[in-house]
């Protein structure tokens, strides 16, 4: 079994950030969040963000954007019409039907293109749309917890990621490939 991180691995960039920027057209309140989004993105890239502060920021942001979940789903579908080209076809071609895509991103974002990713197996952050909050933040060690809950001790033959934030997943994988700018380098 192969496991693929999504952002900056299968998708060129941070899909949730791109979605927020896309949604500004319909929800101007998001503009006020841009400094916070980019500050947290920088901390994430430097491996300096912790799960609790990330979850708090996401919950506050969800209260801004989740006024109408139907509108959120509609905008997400529109987003993929204009951002589908940012998917790395070379790496997606490596995905088999039994492989897994794992992401800290929200479930609604990946489920909108699930059929085009080559596998139905997605492990993402889960959102409670009624409460406007994160139910499960699929970040750091939580990725391993969720993987183990669903797949037990199933061996991961190969794990593809862009970030050492995924060290916990790297530790349980036989081979690890670092993806940077579409180039793949085996690091384990």
C-alpha positions in Angstrom: 0.0 0.0 0.0 1.1 3.5 -0.8 0.1 6.6 1.1 0.2 10.1 -0.4 0.1 13.4 1.4 -2.0 15.9 -0.5 -0.8 19.5 -0.3 2.5 20.2 -2.0 2.7 16.5 -3.0 -0.3 15.8 -5.1 -1.4 19.4 -5.3 1.0 22.2 -6.2 0.5 24.5 -3.2 -1.7 24.6 -0.1 -5.2 23.8 -1.4 -7.0 25.2 1.7 -5.2 28.5 1.4 -5.9 28.6 -2.4 -9.6 27.9 -1.6 -9.7 30.8 1.0 -8.2 33.2 -1.6 -10.7 31.9 -4.2 -13.6 32.5 -1.8 -12.8 36.1 -1.2 -14.9 36.9 -4.2 -18.0 35.9 -2.3 -17.0 36.5 1.3 -15.0 39.7 1.8 -14.6 38.9 5.5 -11.9 36.4 4.5 -9.6 39.3 3.6 -9.3 40.1 7.3 -7.9 36.6 7.8 -5.2 36.7 5.2 -2.4 37.9 7.6 -3.3 35.1 10.0 -3.5 32.5 7.3 -0.1 33.4 6.0 1.4 33.6 9.4 0.1 30.1 10.3 1.3 28.8 6.9 4.8 30.1 7.6 4.8 28.5 11.1 3.6 25.2 9.5 6.3 25.3 6.9 8.9 25.8 9.6 7.4 22.9 11.7 6.6 25.4 14.5 2.8 25.0 14.7 1.1 22.8 17.3 -2.2 21.0 16.9 -4.2 23.0 19.5 -3.3 26.4 18.0 -3.9 25.2 14.5 -7.3 23.8 15.5 -8.3 27.0 17.2 -7.4 29.1 14.2 -9.3 26.7 11.9 -12.4 26.8 14.1 -12.4 30.6 14.1 -12.0 30.7 10.4 -14.8 28.2 9.8 -17.2 30.4 11.7 -16.5 33.1 9.1 -16.9 30.9 6.0 -19.6 28.4 7.1 -22.6 30.6 7.1 -24.2 28.4 4.5 -22.7 24.9 3.9 -24.5 24.6 0.5 -22.6 27.7 -0.7 -19.4 26.3 0.7 -19.8 23.1 -1.3 -20.8 25.0 -4.4 -17.8 27.3 -4.2 -15.5 24.3 -3.6 -16.8 22.7 -6.8 -16.2 26.0 -8.6 -12.7 26.2 -7.1 -11.7 22.8 -8.5 -12.9 23.9 -12.0 -10.2 26.6 -11.9 -7.6 24.8 -9.8 -7.6 21.2 -11.1 -4.6 22.0 -13.2 -2.5 22.3 -10.0 -2.7 18.6 -9.4 0.5 16.8 -10.2 -0.5 14.2 -12.8 2.8 12.4 -12.6 2.4 11.6 -8.9 -1.4 11.0 -9.2 -0.6 8.4 -11.9 1.2 6.4 -9.1 -2.0 6.1 -7.1 -3.8 2.7 -7.1 -7.3 2.0 -6.0 -6.2 0.6 -2.7 -3.8 3.4 -1.9 -4.6 6.2 0.6 -4.5 10.0 0.3 -3.9 11.7 3.7 -4.3 15.4 4.4 -4.6 17.9 7.2 -7.0 19.7 4.8 -10.7 19.6 5.3 -12.7 16.6 4.1 -15.1 18.7 1.9 -12.1 19.9 -0.2 -10.8 16.5 -1.2 -14.2 14.8 -1.4 -15.2 17.2 -4.2 -12.6 15.6 -6.5 -12.3 12.2 -4.9 -13.2 10.3 -8.1 -10.4 11.9 -10.0 -7.7 11.0 -7.5 -7.5 7.3 -8.3 -8.6 6.0 -4.9 -11.7 6.4 -2.7 -9.5 6.2 0.5 -9.2 9.7 2.0 -8.0 10.5 5.5 -8.7 14.2 6.0 -9.6 16.7 8.8 -13.3 16.3 9.5 -15.6 19.2 9.9 -18.9 19.5 11.8 -20.8 21.9 9.5 -23.6 22.5 12.0 -21.2 23.4 14.8 -18.7 25.1 12.5 -15.8 23.3 14.1 -13.1 20.7 13.5 -14.2 17.3 14.7 -10.8 15.7 13.9 -7.7 17.6 12.9 -5.7 15.2 10.8 -2.3 16.7 11.5 1.0 15.4 12.8 0.6 12.4 15.0 -3.1 12.4 14.4 -2.5 11.1 10.9 -0.9 8.0 12.4 -3.7 7.6 14.9 -6.4 7.8 12.2 -4.5 5.5 9.9 -4.1 2.9 12.7 -7.8 3.2 13.7 -8.9 2.4 10.1 -6.1 0.1 8.8 -4.6 -1.4 11.9 -1.0 -2.6 11.4 -1.3 -2.6 7.6 2.2 -2.0 6.2 2.8 1.2 4.3 5.2 0.3 1.5 5.7 3.9 0.3 4.8 7.3 1.7 5.0 10.4 -0.4 5.1 13.8 1.3 6.6 17.3 1.1 7.2 18.0 4.7 8.9 16.8 7.9 5.6 17.7 9.6 4.7 14.2 8.5 7.5 12.6 10.5 5.1 10.4 12.4 3.9 8.9 9.1 7.5 8.6 7.9 8.3 6.6 10.9 5.7 3.9 10.2 6.5 3.7 6.5 8.9 1.3 4.8 10.0 3.8 2.1 9.6 7.5 2.2 9.7 9.9 -0.8 10.1 13.6 -0.4 8.3 15.6 -3.1 9.6 19.1 -3.9 8.6 21.1 -6.9 7.3 17.9 -8.6 10.6 16.1 -8.1 10.7 12.9 -6.1 13.6 11.9 -3.9 13.7 8.8 -1.7 14.8 9.7 1.8 14.2 6.4 3.6 
